Amino acid sequence: MSDQYLPQPMVKLRQQLGDIVAVIEAKASYGAALLSATQGLGIVVEDREERVMEQEPTAGTVVTAFDGTTLHEAAVGGFDLANISEGARKLVSKLKATGQHRIDPGPERQGNWQTAMRQSPADLTTEEKLDRCHELHHRIRRLDERIVNVRIGYSERGELTVFRNRTTDLGQRVQRLRIGVAVFVSGPNGVRYDYLSKNATGGWEELIFTDDELQSVVDNAIALTHAERIEPGEYTIITSPGVTGTICHESFGHGVETDMFLKERARAAHFVDQVVGSPLVNIYDDPTVPAAYSSYFFDDEGMLAKPTHIVENGIFRRGITDLYSATALGIPRSANGRRQDFSRKAYARMSNTFFVSGTTAVADMFAQVEHGVYLEKWSSGMEDPQGWGIQVTCHFGHEIRNGKVTDRMFAPIGISGYVPDVLQSIRAVGDDLQFDGGICGKGHKEWVTNASGGPHLLLKARLG
């Protein structure tokens, strides 16, 4: 595939990156260059307000040099060859060989990739996108007279990347789309809401809501006006794929980002090749999942996308890495070196992190529960990598009686526990698989896209 899907300044500069890498490696043991540009659009439509917002675009270059111990970098705004060459010269002028570590640039590889789409957002005007949001708003608004507000939120993000080292020349154009609906209703206990979103690395064809899906959001919001608080205690639970994914994200996502191992802030570092869950548990991080919201073709440090098997049959095998953490720890790299934008450092970050599907039909899973709770939708999650505790807040759940979901609703519900205890209690894994997508920070900054998911799970956990 040609690189002509990239803007001309990136195409032109790409031809000179080999020379810039050579300047770096005249003094450093390893050099690399990254070109990065992002742009996006946001639309919000509510009953009394609408907004169209261009997301602040970014465009710039990162030059990297390794002195044997430390990765040194310089970020240069834009794609001017003279400025970038000067930035590279200044970077290497300060280097002194300080260590014996080596970075393997990898085998010779070249390639260009672009997100497959049937209907690209570039083919629609902003007015046409706004009209589609209006149409969705009208579809929902007429479903029930108790609705007091409907919020439609749409976002698109285009990412253009070129990576070059002495053996590698890669380019990609990645398109991410997301649309969410939130329905607010008035009832005897005040205003309640429910929500649903569609997201993908792909085109507008991935953002279609069925009538049944929209009606379920309205019905859930109305039911929440009568929801109960759950009695704290240990319960048999079934988690929906969204809740399953949040458990995965908080337990074997952040907690196994290996830059945290270097800082001695992750308990998981002491559990490599040890049992951490039921033999039914398999967890992957995989940026190659077709259309998932955080898929890409290579990471920001030139590693071609591939799956990483984090937990294998209940045994923790490895974490996810950026280039520096893999080099310092002496472990194989994974394709997880990611930046918020060209002005930010690369960290080990999740892509699409999920529990692998099992063999139990979901109906058979429910049939095993005499009394329990079905946790249907998550709202937030927190993790403690050092103590390995997690807390997942669910927007609502329903009682299960004699294998059937009843009309009794609980909201909100919190799941808490020690990660190995929670995962070792899993006794059935569903044969389905779904993903949720969004953005995730490292702490309260360094935002990147991510997706999490999995099948339905049957387990025990403390709720409150």
N, C-alpha and C positions, 0 to 999 in steps of 0.2 A: 504494500500500500504506500502511496506517495505521502510525503509530509506536507502537501499543499493545503491540507485542512488546517494547518497552523498559520498564524498571521505572518506576513512577509518579514517583519523585523526578526522574528524568531527563526524563520527558515534561513535567512541570510546569516545571522550570528551563529547558527548551528554549524555552518561550514567552517567556522574559525575556532570552534571549541577544542579541537585536537591540538592546535598550537598553544592555546592557553593552558591546557593540561600539561603539555610538554614544558612550558615555562615553570610551572609549579614543581614538576618532578625533576627538574634540574637540581633542586635542592631538597625536596621532600621525597620520602619513600613512596608516597601515594598522593595523587591529585585527582580532583574531580570537579565538574561544573554542572550546575543545575539551572535551567531556565524554567520559570514558573509564572503563569498568569491565571488569574481567576476573575470571573465576573458573574453577576447574578441579579435576580429580580425578585421582589416580594410583593404580594397583593393581599390585602385584608378587606373583606366585605362583611359588614354587620348590618343590623336593622337601621341604625342611625348614622353609620359612618363607613367610609371606605378610604383605603390608602393604597397608593402605588409607590413603591420605594425601589430605587436602584441600589443594590448592594455595592458598597465601596469596592471598586476594582483594585486589583493588585497586579503588578508586573515587575519582575526583577530577576536578578541572577545571584546565585550563591557559588562561591569558589571555595574549595575545601583542600586542606593540606594536612598530612599526617606526618609527625616528626619521629615516630617510633614509640611515643607514649600517649600523645594528646592529639585530638582532631582540632585543628584551627580553621576558622571560617571567616569569610567576609561577605557581606550582603551589599549588592549594588543595585539601586533602583534603575529600572529600564533595561534596554538591550543595546546600549551604545558600546561598540567594540573598544574604543579608546578608554572609556571609563572602566570597563571590566578588566582590560589588560593592565591598567594602572592598579586596580584593586588587587589583582593577582600578584603583581610585583611587590606591592607593599606587604602583602600577606607573607610571602616567602622571605622577604628581607629580614624578618624578625625571627626566623626559625633557627633552632639549633638542634642537632640530632641528640635526643635525650634517652632513647630506649631502643630495644632490639625487636619489638613487636613488628610484624609485617601484616599488611592488608593485601589479600589476594584480590586483584581486580576482576577476577572471573574469566571465563572463556570468552573467545571472540563471539560477539552477538550484536545484531542490528535488528531493528524492527520499528514499525509504526502501527499504531492501533487507534481505533475510534469506536466509541459506544454505538452499538447497533440500535437503530430506532426506525420505527415505521412513520412516526410523526414527530419530527424534531420541533422543539420550542422555537427554533430559529425560523420555522416556516409560518409562525403565527405572529401577528402584530400584538403589541401590548393591549390594544383595545379588544382584540379577539380573545385574549386570555382573560381580561376583565369580564367580558361578556359570558364566558364559560363559568366563571365564579358566580356571576349574577344568576345564571340559569340554575346552578346547583343550589344556591341560596333559596330561590323561589320554589324548587322542588321540595325542599325540607319545610319551608315556612308554612306551606299549606297542608301539612300532614296532621296538625292537631291545634286546636284553639288555645291550649294551655301553654304553647310555646311563647316565650317572651323575648327571645333573641336567638338568632342563628349567626354563628361566626364561621366564615370560610377563610382559611389561610393557605396561600399558595406560595411556594418558593422554587426557584431554579438556580442551579449553580453549575457553571461550566469551568472545567479545570484543564489547562494546557500545560504540558510538561515535556521538557527535553532533558535527558541525562547523558553525560559523557564522561568516561574515563579512558584510559589508554586502550582498553579492549572493547568498550561498550559504546554504542550510539543508539539511543532509544527515544521514541517520541510517542505521546499519547494525547488524545482529546477525550475527556470523560464528561458526560452530562448526567447530572442528578436532578430529579424532580420530586416534589413532595406537595401533597395537598391534604388538608385536614378539615374536618367539620366538627363543630361543637354546638350542641343544642341545649338551651337553657329553658327550663319550665318552672312554672309557679305552682306550689302546692300548699297544703296545710302547715307544713314545717318550713316554709320559705322556698327560695329558689335553689334548684338542683340542676346538674348538668351531666351529660355524657358526651363522649367524643369518639371519633374514628378517623384514621388517616390511611392514605395510600402513598407509597414512596417507592422509588426505583432508580437504579442507574439505567436510564432508558428514555423512552419518549412518552408523549401524552397518552398513548394507548394503554399505559400501565395505571392510569389515574381514574378509571371508570368505576362509579359506585352503582350497585344494583338498587332497585326499589326496596328489596327486602333488607339490605344493609342499612339504608337510611331509616327505614321504619324501626329497625331494632335499636338504633341510637335514640330515637324519640321515646320508644317504649321503656328503655332502660332509665332515661332521665326521669320519666314520670314515676317509675317504680322506686327510684331513689328518694322520692319525697316521703316514702313510708319505710325506709330502710332502718334496721336495728343496729345497735352496737353489739359486737360479739362478746361473749363471756371469755375472758382470757384463759388459755390453757393449751394443752397439746391435742391436736386433731389429726385425723386422717384427712388428707387433702388431695385434690386433683388440681393441677395447675394448667391453665390454658397456655398455648404456645407463647403468647406475649409475656406472661408471668414467668414461664420457664426461661425465656431468654433473658429476662432481667436478673434472675438468680444466677444464670451463667455469666452474664456481664459483670456482676459484682463479685462473684466468687473466683472464677477462673478467667477473668479479663484483666481488670486493674491489678489484681493480686499476683499476676504472673508476667507483668511487664518488667523485663529483666534489668532495666535501669534502676528499678526499685531494689533488686537484689544487690547491686553495687552499693547502694546507700544503706543496706541492711534494714530496709523498711518493709520487707515482705516475708511473712512466715513461710510462704510456699517454697522459698529457697532451700529450706531444710527438709523438704518432703519429696525431692526428686527420686523417682523410681520406688516410691512408697504408696501404699493404698490410701486413697483419700475419698473413695466413694464406693457405692455398690458396683459389682461386676457389670451391671447393665449400663454404666455411665461411660459414654464416649463424648468428648468435647473437642471441637475443632475451631481454629480461626482460619478463615479461607476467603481471601479477596477475589477468588475466581468464580464465586457463586454467580450464575447468570442472573442479571438484572437486580441483584440485591443492592441495597442503597449505598453500601460502602465497598463496592467492587472496584478494582482497578487492574491495570495490566503490569505495572511495576511500581515499586514504592519510590519515595523521594531520594533514596540512596542507590538507585539502580538495580535493586534486586527484583528479578522477575517474579510475578505473583505466583504463589503456590500455597496449598493448604499446609497447616501446621497441626499435627495431632497432639493436643495438649494433655488430655486424659484418655488413656487407653484401657478399656475394661476395668475402670475404677482406679487405675494406677496413674499418678501424675508423672508424665514423661518429660516435659520441657515447657519453658516459657516462650514468649515472643520477644523478638530482639530488634534493636536498632543496630547500626554498624558498630558504634563505640562499645555498647554493652557486650555484644557478641565477641568483639576483639579482646576486651578486658577480661571477660570471664572464660575465654578460650572455648566457646561453644559455637555450634553451627548457626549461621544467620537464618532468620526468617524474613519474609517480605513485609516488615512492619515498621520500617523507619519512615516516619511521617511528620510533616510540618503543617502548622496552621497556614502559613504562607511563606514566601521567600525570606521574609525578615525574621523568621522564628527558627529556633533550633529544632533539629529532628529528635524525636523521642520514639521509644518503643510504644506503639499504639495499636489498639485493636482495629480490625476491619469488620468482617462478618463473623461473630463469635456465637457458637450454637451447640446445643446438645444434638447428637445424631439420633435419627429416628430408630425406634425399636421394632418389635414384632407384634405388640398387643393392639388389637383393634380398640378404638376409643370406647365403643359401646361395651366391650368386655371389661374394660377398666372400671367404668362406672358400676357395672354389675357386681364388682368385688367389694363395694363400699356399702356397709349397712347404715352407718351414720358418719357423715363427714361434711366437708365444705368444698365447693367448687370455686376456685379463685379465678375469675374470668378476665379481669383487666387490671393492669398495673398503673401506678401513677408516679412512683419515684423509687429510687434505690440508693443505698449507702453501703460502703464497705470499710472495713478496718484491716488493711493488708498486714499490719504487724500482729494484731490479735486474731486475725482471720475470722472475724465476726461479720455477718451481713444483716441488713435490715431492708426488706422490700415492702413498700406500702402499696396495697391494692385498692383500686378505686371502688370495687365492690366484689361480692361473692354471693353464692346461693347455697343454701342447705342441700345436702344429699341425704335422702332417706330411702333405704331398701333399694339402692341402685338407681334411684330416680332423682333428678333435680327438681326441687320444690319451688314454690313462689316466694318462700321466705328469703329475704335479702338482707345481707349485712354490709355496712359501709361506715367508714373505711375499715380496712383490715391490714394489720401489720404482721409480716413474717419475720422472725428473728432467730438467730442460732449461730453455732460454730460450724463453719463450712463443712468439715469432714462429717460431722454428725448429721447435717441436713442431707448431704449427698449419699451417705451410707444407708439412709432410711428409704431410699428409692426402691420400690419393689415392682414397678412396671413402667415401661416406656412405650408411648404410643407409636403407631405406625404412620403418623402424619408429620408435617413439617411446615412451619410458617416463620416469617421474619418481620420484625419491626425495625424501622430506620429512624435515625435522628442525628443529633450532634452530641459530642461528649467532650468534656474538658479534662485536663490533667490537673487535679486540684480544682481551682476556679479560673483556669486560663487554658491556653493552647488548645483551642477548639478544632476538632476534626469530625468528619462524618463517621458514623458507625452504624452497624446493624447487629441485632441479637435475635435469637429465636430458638426454635426447637419444636419438639412434639409435646403432647400432653404427658404429664408425669403423675404417677401415684406414689405418694410418700407420706411421712409424718413430720410435723413441724409445730412449733409453738406459734400460736396466733394471739393477737391482742389488739 
